């Protein structure tokens, strides 16, 4: 750990300097910093210039103090920072590329029953069409972020776009679920890479205080994709083949290659040869992390859906995955330099609580995205297009909530209020879902979905920025990528946990009513049959079984959301005013 350092001087003018580790220190605060409090620095054992010592001292002022006690002292505002032409081009390019990822994340929500029917798939295979993408997306995010710091941000962004495009083509031409799932996994690699590279590039080019406001174009792109995804997917399912859900990505990906190649141009601060770059990659760490997380997520994902939770098929991959993660942590501690993941980002309770909140944010979002449509298509007997429209209240208010929080956070330099408020609102919305039945008015459905959108929108920005504020500046890019990892980790957990709960609760209700429990095992396909059934007591009983499954899902989701609200209270106050460290700078 760092030793207390007394070397501290006034920085009279903005400056830029590269350290020996290939990290650029850029002064993004005002010239006079003489009122800074006494600071502690990390002693690397190497001699430093007085400028470097002063800069690193200022940076450590934003790190979590001992015993996680709230830091004191006046911080320097960064209100004077403005993006240049290069930064603006990069931001808009990343926003455009993010659009295709957001569109793909929700376009299948209303199309899965159609895909399951045409490819003769089971409910389990339909589940994996969604879960496989989320699983691979989660696994690759920290890996791609780590490798991009060595091989280059633009190069890994183009690689991710290539994976996304190849995956889209495979899904579009798939004649069976095997090919479809392979395509979805490859798309997940691409989608996860695009998401994490977007995060780390913003960490390179935008100071933390200004990051929420300047991330708004990317939030807008995500919101547009999220809003139109279910509607477009439903319209495609109703009017043409589901394959257009994947063909639609191709022209957007083509434009993405052009803008990424032309405008996302960054210079590495550290000038290394290719062999030096390859030696810096933590290959063993990458293998341990990817193998362990994949094993764990596979076990968690098919537990209760494909295999019983207490079966060897479920427990073995979970145990192997957890053991592998312990080995990974040991290797990171032993290697120390150029590790895939700096373990210091988990070194205090505020960080642990924030990462937990990120995971639960993804879990709640995808539980709602996947199982609210099931409720609408069963209880309301709506078409895929109409079901997509029913998701609009959440999607439409998701954006204003995020952008409003981004602007207020930038102005105030405070983020905890939005985390606490977001979890309170989200928990209330989840609790209201429990009241949904066959008789509830549609207006009530829309109001609750709107409340959920506001809560989740507040959390999207605030948790992300909170994690970056908690981490030390030199670790901010990896902390940002781990936010994406934990949020993405929550997504397949939300789908799989909800799937298990839904299927079991629905089967129990069907059994109580004397109906075939096989309906619960093929609930996705049976939605299409249900719409064509004549009104009868049996049909109503089946609909009640769907509703029961939905209600039990949100009893659990409400409890989990409440746990995140409680955990968020452990997050201490951290300053958002800090000097910008960058491993890459904008090409002039």
C-alpha positions as CSV (number, residue, x, y, z in Angstrom):
1,X,0.0,0.0,0.0
2,X,1.1,3.6,-0.4
3,X,3.2,5.4,2.1
4,X,2.3,8.9,3.3
5,X,4.0,11.5,1.1
6,X,4.7,15.1,2.0
7,X,5.9,16.3,-1.4
8,X,3.2,18.6,-2.6
9,X,3.4,21.8,-4.6
10,X,1.2,24.3,-6.3
11,X,0.6,23.7,-10.0
12,X,0.7,27.1,-11.6
13,X,-0.7,26.2,-15.1
14,X,-2.4,23.3,-16.9
15,X,0.1,20.7,-18.0
16,X,0.4,17.3,-19.7
17,X,3.0,14.7,-18.9
18,X,3.5,11.0,-19.6
19,X,4.7,8.8,-16.8
20,X,7.1,5.9,-17.3
21,X,4.2,3.5,-17.2
22,X,2.6,4.9,-20.3
23,X,-0.1,6.8,-18.5
24,X,-0.7,10.4,-19.3
25,X,-1.4,12.9,-16.6
26,X,-3.6,15.8,-17.8
27,X,-4.4,18.7,-15.6
28,X,-8.1,19.4,-16.3
29,X,-8.7,21.6,-13.3
30,X,-8.2,25.3,-12.8
31,X,-4.7,26.7,-12.5
32,X,-4.6,27.6,-8.8
33,X,-4.7,24.4,-6.6
34,X,-2.9,25.8,-3.6
35,X,-5.9,25.1,-1.4
36,X,-5.8,21.4,-1.9
37,X,-5.6,19.4,1.4
38,X,-2.6,17.3,2.5
39,X,-2.4,14.3,0.3
40,X,-1.0,10.7,0.3
41,X,0.8,9.1,-2.6
42,X,1.6,5.6,-3.6
43,X,5.3,4.8,-3.5
44,X,6.3,2.8,-6.5
45,X,10.0,2.8,-5.6
46,X,11.0,4.8,-8.6
47,X,12.2,8.5,-8.4
48,X,9.6,11.1,-9.5
49,X,9.9,14.6,-10.7
50,X,8.3,17.3,-8.5
51,X,5.5,17.7,-11.1
52,X,4.7,14.0,-11.1
53,X,4.8,13.8,-7.3
54,X,2.4,16.7,-7.1
55,X,0.1,15.3,-9.7
56,X,0.0,11.8,-8.2
57,X,-0.6,13.4,-4.8
58,X,-3.6,15.2,-6.2
59,X,-4.9,12.0,-7.8
60,X,-4.6,10.1,-4.5
61,X,-6.9,12.7,-2.9
62,X,-9.7,11.1,-4.7
63,X,-8.9,7.6,-3.7
64,X,-10.8,5.9,-0.9
65,X,-9.3,7.1,2.4
66,X,-8.2,4.6,5.1
67,X,-11.1,2.8,6.7
68,X,-13.4,4.2,4.0
69,X,-13.8,7.4,5.9
70,X,-15.2,10.2,3.8
71,X,-12.6,12.5,2.4
72,X,-12.6,16.1,3.5
73,X,-11.4,19.3,1.9
74,X,-12.4,21.6,-0.9
75,X,-12.1,20.2,-4.4
76,X,-11.4,22.1,-7.6
77,X,-14.3,22.2,-10.1
78,X,-13.7,21.3,-13.7
79,X,-16.5,23.5,-15.2
80,X,-14.1,25.0,-17.7
81,X,-13.4,21.7,-19.7
82,X,-15.0,21.6,-23.1
83,X,-14.6,18.8,-25.8
84,X,-12.7,19.7,-28.9
85,X,-13.5,18.7,-32.4
86,X,-11.7,15.4,-32.1
87,X,-13.5,14.5,-28.9
88,X,-16.9,15.4,-30.3
89,X,-16.4,13.2,-33.4
90,X,-15.3,10.3,-31.2
91,X,-18.4,10.7,-28.9
92,X,-20.8,10.9,-31.8
93,X,-19.2,7.9,-33.5
94,X,-19.4,5.8,-30.3
95,X,-23.0,6.8,-29.9
96,X,-23.9,5.6,-33.4
97,X,-22.2,2.3,-32.8
98,X,-23.9,1.9,-29.5
99,X,-27.3,2.2,-31.3
100,X,-26.9,-1.2,-33.0
101,X,-26.0,-2.9,-29.7
102,X,-29.0,-1.4,-27.9
103,X,-31.3,-2.3,-30.7
104,X,-30.2,-5.9,-30.7
105,X,-30.5,-6.2,-26.9
106,X,-34.3,-5.7,-27.0
107,X,-35.4,-6.6,-30.5
108,X,-35.7,-10.3,-29.7
109,X,-37.9,-9.8,-26.6
110,X,-41.2,-9.9,-28.7
111,X,-39.9,-12.3,-31.4
112,X,-38.7,-15.3,-29.3
113,X,-42.0,-17.2,-29.6
114,X,-41.9,-16.9,-33.4
115,X,-38.3,-18.1,-33.5
116,X,-39.0,-21.1,-31.2
117,X,-42.0,-22.1,-33.4
118,X,-40.2,-21.8,-36.8
119,X,-37.0,-23.5,-35.7
120,X,-39.0,-26.2,-33.7
121,X,-37.2,-25.1,-30.5
122,X,-38.2,-25.7,-27.0
123,X,-38.8,-23.0,-24.3
124,X,-35.3,-23.9,-23.0
125,X,-33.7,-23.2,-26.4
126,X,-35.6,-20.0,-26.8
127,X,-34.3,-19.0,-23.3
128,X,-30.7,-19.7,-24.5
129,X,-31.2,-17.5,-27.5
130,X,-31.3,-14.6,-25.1
131,X,-29.0,-15.9,-22.4
132,X,-26.1,-16.9,-24.7
133,X,-25.7,-13.4,-25.9
134,X,-25.8,-11.9,-22.4
135,X,-23.4,-14.6,-21.0
136,X,-20.6,-14.0,-23.6
137,X,-21.1,-10.2,-23.5
138,X,-20.5,-10.3,-19.7
139,X,-17.4,-12.6,-19.9
140,X,-15.5,-10.6,-22.5
141,X,-15.9,-7.1,-21.2
142,X,-13.0,-6.9,-18.7
143,X,-10.8,-9.0,-21.0
144,X,-11.3,-6.7,-24.0
145,X,-10.9,-3.6,-21.8
146,X,-7.6,-4.9,-20.5
147,X,-6.2,-5.9,-23.9
148,X,-7.3,-2.6,-25.4
149,X,-5.0,-0.8,-23.1
150,X,-2.1,-2.6,-24.7
151,X,-3.1,-3.3,-28.3
152,X,-5.2,-0.1,-28.8
153,X,-8.8,1.1,-28.3
154,X,-9.6,1.5,-32.0
155,X,-8.3,-1.9,-32.9
156,X,-10.4,-3.7,-30.3
157,X,-13.5,-1.6,-31.3
158,X,-13.1,-2.7,-34.9
159,X,-12.6,-6.4,-33.8
160,X,-15.8,-6.1,-31.7
161,X,-17.7,-4.7,-34.6
162,X,-16.5,-7.6,-36.8
163,X,-17.7,-10.2,-34.3
164,X,-21.0,-8.4,-34.0
165,X,-21.4,-8.4,-37.8
166,X,-20.4,-12.1,-38.3
167,X,-22.8,-13.1,-35.5
168,X,-25.6,-11.2,-37.1
169,X,-25.1,-13.0,-40.4
170,X,-25.0,-16.5,-38.7
171,X,-28.2,-15.7,-36.8
172,X,-29.9,-14.4,-40.0
173,X,-29.2,-17.6,-42.0
174,X,-29.7,-20.1,-39.2
175,X,-31.9,-23.1,-40.0
176,X,-31.6,-24.6,-36.5
177,X,-31.0,-23.5,-32.9
178,X,-27.4,-24.7,-32.9
179,X,-26.4,-22.2,-35.6
180,X,-28.5,-19.5,-34.0
181,X,-26.9,-20.0,-30.6
182,X,-23.4,-19.9,-32.1
183,X,-24.3,-16.7,-33.9
184,X,-25.7,-15.2,-30.6
185,X,-22.5,-16.1,-28.7
186,X,-20.3,-14.4,-31.4
187,X,-22.6,-11.4,-31.3
188,X,-22.3,-11.3,-27.5
189,X,-18.5,-11.0,-27.9
190,X,-19.0,-8.1,-30.2
191,X,-21.7,-6.4,-28.2
192,X,-19.7,-6.7,-24.9
193,X,-16.6,-5.4,-26.6
194,X,-18.4,-2.3,-28.1
195,X,-20.0,-1.6,-24.7
196,X,-16.7,-1.7,-22.7
197,X,-14.6,0.1,-25.3
198,X,-17.1,2.9,-25.3
199,X,-16.7,3.2,-21.5
200,X,-12.9,3.2,-21.4
201,X,-12.5,5.7,-24.3
202,X,-14.7,8.1,-22.4
203,X,-12.4,7.6,-19.4
204,X,-9.4,8.5,-21.6
205,X,-10.8,11.7,-23.1
206,X,-13.3,13.2,-20.7
207,X,-12.7,14.3,-17.0
208,X,-14.8,12.5,-14.5
209,X,-16.8,15.6,-13.5
210,X,-17.8,16.3,-17.1
211,X,-18.2,12.6,-18.0
212,X,-22.0,12.2,-17.1
213,X,-23.1,15.1,-19.3
214,X,-20.9,14.2,-22.2
215,X,-22.0,10.6,-22.1
216,X,-25.5,11.8,-22.9
217,X,-25.2,11.1,-26.7
218,X,-24.4,7.5,-26.0
219,X,-27.3,7.3,-23.5
220,X,-29.6,8.7,-26.2
221,X,-28.4,6.0,-28.7
222,X,-29.0,3.3,-26.1
223,X,-32.4,4.7,-25.3
224,X,-33.5,4.9,-29.0
225,X,-32.4,1.3,-29.5
226,X,-34.1,0.2,-26.4
227,X,-37.3,2.1,-27.3
228,X,-37.6,0.9,-30.9
229,X,-36.2,-2.6,-30.4
230,X,-39.3,-4.4,-29.1
231,X,-41.6,-2.4,-31.5
232,X,-39.4,-3.2,-34.5
233,X,-39.1,-6.8,-33.5
234,X,-42.9,-7.1,-33.0
235,X,-43.6,-5.5,-36.4
236,X,-41.1,-7.9,-38.1
237,X,-42.7,-10.9,-36.4
238,X,-46.2,-9.8,-37.4
239,X,-45.4,-8.8,-41.0
240,X,-42.3,-10.7,-42.3
241,X,-39.7,-13.2,-41.2
242,X,-37.9,-12.9,-37.9
243,X,-34.6,-13.1,-39.8
244,X,-34.9,-9.4,-40.6
245,X,-34.2,-8.8,-36.9
246,X,-30.6,-9.7,-37.7
247,X,-30.3,-8.5,-41.3
248,X,-31.3,-5.1,-40.0
249,X,-28.0,-4.9,-38.1
250,X,-25.8,-5.3,-41.2
251,X,-26.1,-1.8,-42.8
252,X,-25.7,-0.2,-39.4
253,X,-22.6,-2.2,-38.8
254,X,-21.2,-1.2,-42.2
255,X,-21.6,2.4,-41.3
256,X,-20.1,1.7,-37.9
257,X,-16.9,0.3,-39.5
258,X,-16.6,3.6,-41.5
259,X,-17.1,6.0,-38.6
260,X,-14.9,3.9,-36.2
261,X,-12.1,3.8,-38.8
262,X,-12.3,7.5,-39.6
263,X,-13.1,9.2,-36.4
264,X,-12.2,7.0,-33.4
265,X,-8.5,7.7,-33.7
266,X,-6.4,7.7,-30.6
267,X,-2.6,7.8,-29.8
268,X,-1.2,5.5,-27.2
269,X,0.9,7.3,-24.6
270,X,3.2,4.4,-24.2
271,X,5.1,3.6,-27.4
272,X,5.7,-0.2,-27.5
273,X,6.7,-2.7,-30.1
274,X,4.3,-5.5,-31.0
275,X,6.4,-8.0,-29.1
276,X,6.4,-5.8,-26.0
277,X,2.6,-5.4,-26.2
278,X,2.1,-9.2,-26.5
279,X,4.4,-9.8,-23.5
280,X,2.4,-7.3,-21.4
281,X,-0.9,-9.2,-21.9
282,X,-1.8,-11.4,-18.9
283,X,-2.6,-14.5,-21.0
284,X,-3.0,-16.8,-18.0
285,X,-5.2,-14.3,-16.3
286,X,-7.4,-14.0,-19.4
287,X,-7.7,-17.8,-19.7
288,X,-8.5,-18.2,-16.0
289,X,-11.1,-15.4,-16.0
290,X,-12.9,-16.3,-19.1
291,X,-13.0,-20.0,-18.3
292,X,-14.1,-19.6,-14.7
293,X,-16.8,-17.0,-15.4
294,X,-18.2,-19.0,-18.3
295,X,-18.3,-22.1,-16.3
296,X,-20.1,-20.3,-13.4
297,X,-22.6,-18.6,-15.7
298,X,-23.4,-21.8,-17.6
299,X,-24.3,-23.6,-14.3
300,X,-26.3,-20.6,-13.0
301,X,-28.1,-20.1,-16.3
302,X,-29.3,-23.7,-16.8
303,X,-30.0,-24.4,-13.1
304,X,-33.7,-25.0,-12.7
305,X,-34.3,-24.5,-16.4
306,X,-32.4,-27.3,-18.2
307,X,-31.2,-29.2,-15.1
308,X,-32.3,-29.3,-11.4
309,X,-30.4,-27.0,-9.1
310,X,-29.2,-29.9,-7.0
311,X,-28.0,-32.0,-10.0
312,X,-24.3,-32.6,-10.8
313,X,-24.8,-30.9,-14.2
314,X,-25.7,-27.7,-12.4
315,X,-23.4,-27.8,-9.4
316,X,-20.2,-29.0,-11.2
317,X,-19.8,-26.0,-13.5
318,X,-20.7,-23.6,-10.6
319,X,-18.1,-25.1,-8.3
320,X,-15.5,-25.3,-11.0
321,X,-16.2,-21.6,-11.9
322,X,-15.9,-20.4,-8.3
323,X,-12.7,-22.4,-7.8
324,X,-11.3,-20.9,-11.0
325,X,-12.1,-17.4,-9.8
326,X,-10.2,-18.0,-6.6
327,X,-7.2,-19.2,-8.7
328,X,-7.6,-16.1,-10.9
329,X,-7.5,-13.8,-7.8
330,X,-4.4,-15.6,-6.5
331,X,-2.7,-15.2,-9.9
332,X,-3.5,-11.5,-10.1
333,X,-2.1,-11.0,-6.6
334,X,1.1,-13.0,-7.4
335,X,1.7,-11.3,-10.8
336,X,1.3,-7.8,-9.5
337,X,2.4,-5.9,-12.6
338,X,0.4,-5.7,-15.9
339,X,-2.4,-7.8,-14.5
340,X,-5.6,-8.3,-16.4
341,X,-7.6,-7.0,-13.4
342,X,-6.3,-4.7,-10.7
343,X,-7.8,-6.2,-7.5
344,X,-7.4,-2.9,-5.8
345,X,-10.7,-1.7,-7.4
346,X,-12.5,-4.1,-4.9
347,X,-10.5,-2.8,-1.9
348,X,-13.3,-1.0,0.0
349,X,-16.9,-1.5,1.0
350,X,-18.1,1.4,-1.2
351,X,-16.7,-0.3,-4.3
352,X,-18.2,-3.7,-3.4
353,X,-21.6,-2.1,-2.7
354,X,-21.5,-0.2,-6.0
355,X,-20.6,-3.3,-8.0
356,X,-23.4,-5.2,-6.3
357,X,-25.8,-2.5,-7.3
358,X,-24.6,-2.7,-10.9
359,X,-25.3,-6.4,-11.0
360,X,-28.8,-6.1,-9.5
361,X,-29.5,-3.2,-12.0
362,X,-28.9,-5.6,-14.9
363,X,-30.9,-8.4,-13.2
364,X,-34.0,-6.2,-12.6
365,X,-33.9,-4.7,-16.1
366,X,-33.9,-8.1,-17.8
367,X,-36.4,-9.7,-15.5
368,X,-38.8,-6.9,-16.6
369,X,-37.8,-7.0,-20.3
370,X,-38.3,-10.7,-20.6
371,X,-41.3,-11.4,-18.4
372,X,-43.4,-8.3,-18.7
373,X,-44.0,-9.2,-22.4
374,X,-44.9,-12.8,-21.3
375,X,-47.6,-11.3,-19.0
376,X,-48.9,-9.0,-21.8
377,X,-49.1,-11.7,-24.4
378,X,-50.8,-14.1,-22.1
379,X,-53.1,-12.0,-19.9
380,X,-53.9,-9.4,-22.6
381,X,-53.4,-11.8,-25.6
382,X,-51.6,-9.1,-27.5
383,X,-49.6,-9.4,-30.6
384,X,-45.8,-9.0,-30.6
385,X,-46.1,-5.5,-32.1
386,X,-48.6,-4.4,-29.5
387,X,-46.5,-6.0,-26.7
388,X,-43.5,-3.9,-27.9
389,X,-45.6,-0.8,-27.7
390,X,-46.5,-1.7,-24.1
391,X,-42.8,-1.5,-23.2
392,X,-42.6,2.1,-24.4
393,X,-43.5,3.8,-21.1
394,X,-40.3,2.3,-19.5
395,X,-38.1,3.0,-22.5
396,X,-39.4,6.5,-23.1
397,X,-38.8,7.6,-19.5
398,X,-35.5,5.7,-19.2
399,X,-33.8,8.3,-21.3
400,X,-35.0,11.5,-19.5
401,X,-34.2,9.9,-16.1
402,X,-30.6,9.1,-17.3
403,X,-29.9,12.5,-18.9
404,X,-31.4,14.5,-16.1
405,X,-29.3,12.6,-13.6
406,X,-26.2,13.1,-15.8
407,X,-26.6,16.9,-16.0
408,X,-27.4,17.3,-12.3
409,X,-24.5,15.0,-11.3
410,X,-22.1,17.1,-13.5
411,X,-23.4,20.3,-11.9
412,X,-23.4,19.2,-8.3
413,X,-20.4,16.8,-8.4
414,X,-22.5,14.4,-6.3
415,X,-23.9,11.0,-7.3
416,X,-25.2,9.1,-4.2
417,X,-28.6,10.9,-4.1
418,X,-29.4,9.4,-7.6
419,X,-28.4,5.9,-6.5
420,X,-30.6,6.0,-3.4
421,X,-33.5,7.6,-5.2
422,X,-33.2,5.3,-8.2
423,X,-33.3,2.1,-6.0
424,X,-36.2,3.4,-4.0
425,X,-38.3,4.1,-7.2
426,X,-37.2,0.8,-8.8
427,X,-38.2,-1.2,-5.7
428,X,-41.6,0.4,-5.6
429,X,-42.2,-0.4,-9.3
430,X,-41.2,-4.0,-8.8
431,X,-43.6,-4.3,-5.8
432,X,-46.4,-2.9,-7.9
433,X,-45.9,-5.6,-10.5
434,X,-47.0,-8.1,-7.9
435,X,-50.5,-6.6,-8.1
436,X,-50.9,-7.3,-11.8
437,X,-53.6,-9.9,-12.6
438,X,-56.2,-10.6,-15.4
439,X,-58.4,-7.7,-14.3
440,X,-55.9,-4.8,-13.7
441,X,-56.5,-1.8,-16.0
442,X,-54.1,-1.3,-18.8
443,X,-53.5,2.3,-17.7
444,X,-52.1,1.0,-14.4
445,X,-49.7,-1.3,-16.4
446,X,-48.4,1.8,-18.2
447,X,-48.0,3.9,-15.1
448,X,-46.0,1.2,-13.3
449,X,-43.8,0.6,-16.4
450,X,-43.2,4.4,-16.5
451,X,-42.1,4.4,-12.8
452,X,-39.7,1.5,-13.5
453,X,-38.2,3.5,-16.4
454,X,-37.5,6.5,-14.2
455,X,-35.9,4.4,-11.5
456,X,-33.7,2.4,-13.9
457,X,-32.8,5.5,-15.8
458,X,-31.5,7.2,-12.6
459,X,-29.4,4.1,-11.8
460,X,-27.9,3.7,-15.2
461,X,-25.8,6.9,-14.9
462,X,-25.3,7.2,-11.2
463,X,-23.9,3.7,-10.5
464,X,-21.5,4.0,-13.4
465,X,-20.2,7.4,-12.3
466,X,-20.1,6.3,-8.7
467,X,-17.9,3.4,-9.4
468,X,-15.5,5.6,-11.4
469,X,-15.4,8.2,-8.6
470,X,-14.7,5.5,-6.0
471,X,-11.7,4.0,-7.9
472,X,-8.3,5.5,-8.1
473,X,-7.8,7.5,-11.3
474,X,-5.2,5.1,-12.7
475,X,-7.7,2.2,-12.4
476,X,-10.8,4.1,-13.7
477,X,-10.9,2.4,-17.2
478,X,-10.9,-1.0,-15.6
479,X,-13.4,0.0,-13.0
480,X,-15.7,1.3,-15.7
481,X,-15.4,-2.0,-17.6
482,X,-16.1,-3.9,-14.4
483,X,-19.3,-1.8,-14.1
484,X,-20.3,-3.1,-17.5
485,X,-19.2,-6.7,-16.5
486,X,-21.3,-6.8,-13.3
487,X,-24.3,-5.1,-15.0
488,X,-24.0,-7.6,-17.9
489,X,-23.5,-10.4,-15.3
490,X,-26.9,-9.5,-13.8
491,X,-28.7,-9.7,-17.1
492,X,-28.3,-13.5,-17.7
493,X,-28.9,-14.0,-13.9
494,X,-32.1,-12.0,-14.3
495,X,-33.2,-14.1,-17.2
496,X,-32.2,-17.5,-15.7
497,X,-33.4,-16.8,-12.2
498,X,-36.7,-15.4,-13.5
499,X,-37.1,-18.3,-15.9
500,X,-36.7,-20.9,-13.1
501,X,-39.1,-19.1,-10.8
502,X,-41.6,-18.5,-13.6
503,X,-41.6,-22.1,-14.8
504,X,-41.9,-23.6,-11.3
505,X,-44.6,-21.2,-10.2
506,X,-46.6,-21.7,-13.4
507,X,-46.2,-25.4,-13.2
508,X,-47.5,-25.4,-9.6
509,X,-50.5,-23.4,-10.5
510,X,-51.3,-25.6,-13.5
511,X,-51.0,-28.7,-11.3
512,X,-53.3,-27.1,-8.7
513,X,-55.9,-26.5,-11.5
514,X,-55.6,-30.0,-12.9
515,X,-53.9,-29.0,-16.1
516,X,-50.8,-30.4,-17.9
517,X,-47.6,-29.0,-16.5
518,X,-45.9,-29.4,-19.8
519,X,-47.4,-26.0,-20.8
520,X,-45.0,-24.4,-18.3
521,X,-42.0,-26.1,-19.9
522,X,-42.9,-24.7,-23.3
523,X,-44.5,-21.5,-22.2
524,X,-42.9,-19.4,-25.1
525,X,-44.4,-21.6,-27.8
526,X,-47.8,-21.9,-26.0
527,X,-48.3,-18.2,-26.1
528,X,-49.1,-18.5,-29.8
529,X,-51.5,-21.4,-29.2
530,X,-53.2,-19.5,-26.4
531,X,-54.1,-16.6,-28.7
532,X,-55.9,-18.9,-31.1
533,X,-57.9,-20.8,-28.4
534,X,-61.6,-20.1,-28.0
535,X,-62.7,-18.5,-24.7
536,X,-63.2,-21.2,-22.1
537,X,-62.7,-22.0,-18.4
538,X,-59.5,-23.9,-19.4
539,X,-58.1,-21.0,-21.3
540,X,-58.7,-18.7,-18.4
541,X,-57.0,-21.2,-16.0
542,X,-54.0,-21.3,-18.3
543,X,-53.9,-17.5,-18.4
544,X,-54.1,-17.4,-14.6
545,X,-51.1,-19.8,-14.5
546,X,-49.1,-17.4,-16.6
547,X,-50.0,-14.5,-14.3
548,X,-49.1,-16.5,-11.2
549,X,-45.6,-17.2,-12.6
550,X,-45.2,-13.5,-13.4
551,X,-46.3,-12.4,-9.9
552,X,-43.9,-14.8,-8.2
553,X,-41.0,-13.6,-10.4
554,X,-41.6,-10.0,-9.1
555,X,-42.0,-11.0,-5.5
556,X,-38.4,-12.2,-5.8
557,X,-37.3,-9.3,-7.9
558,X,-38.7,-6.8,-5.4
559,X,-36.8,-8.4,-2.5
560,X,-33.6,-8.4,-4.6
561,X,-34.1,-4.7,-5.6
562,X,-34.7,-3.8,-1.9
563,X,-31.4,-5.5,-1.0
564,X,-29.6,-3.3,-3.5
565,X,-31.2,-0.2,-1.9
566,X,-29.9,-1.3,1.5
567,X,-26.4,-2.1,0.0
568,X,-26.2,1.4,-1.6
569,X,-26.3,3.0,1.8
570,X,-22.8,1.7,2.3
571,X,-21.5,3.9,-0.5
572,X,-19.5,6.8,1.0
573,X,-19.0,10.3,-0.5
574,X,-16.2,10.6,-3.1
575,X,-15.1,13.7,-5.0
576,X,-15.7,13.8,-8.8
577,X,-13.0,16.6,-9.2
578,X,-9.8,15.0,-10.3
579,X,-6.9,15.2,-12.7
580,X,-7.5,13.1,-15.9
581,X,-5.2,10.1,-16.4
582,X,-5.2,8.7,-20.0
583,X,-3.5,5.8,-21.7
584,X,-4.7,7.2,-25.0
585,X,-5.1,10.7,-26.4
586,X,-7.1,12.1,-29.3
587,X,-5.1,12.3,-32.6
588,X,-4.9,15.9,-33.7
